[in-house]
Amino acid sequence: MIWSKSWGSTKPTQELRRDLKDIAHLLMWSAVDLMQLAALLSEAGLETEALELVKKLEAFKDAEDKLAGYIDEVKTGQITRAKP
């Protein structure tokens, strides 16, 4: 496997970046699914439960933002991984 040396990446660091991107993607789609569930709860008359779920989903957005920051830090070489 060839990696870009333009930002000082090693194979373990590339793997870390890829893993973080995969986690961010999974988190995003989980939030989409849970938002759909919240809509169904609301439609079923379970407004309190739907609102609680939506509040919890706000934490997902914060986590996605943190992951995006970590991904950028890995890309710029501020975070590296020595071992897989």
Buried (B, 14 or more C-beta within 10 A) or exposed (E): EEBEEEEEBBEBBBBBBEBBBEBBEEBBEEBEEBBEBBEEBBEEEBEEBBEEBBEEBEEBEEBBEEBEEBBEBBBEEEBBBEEE
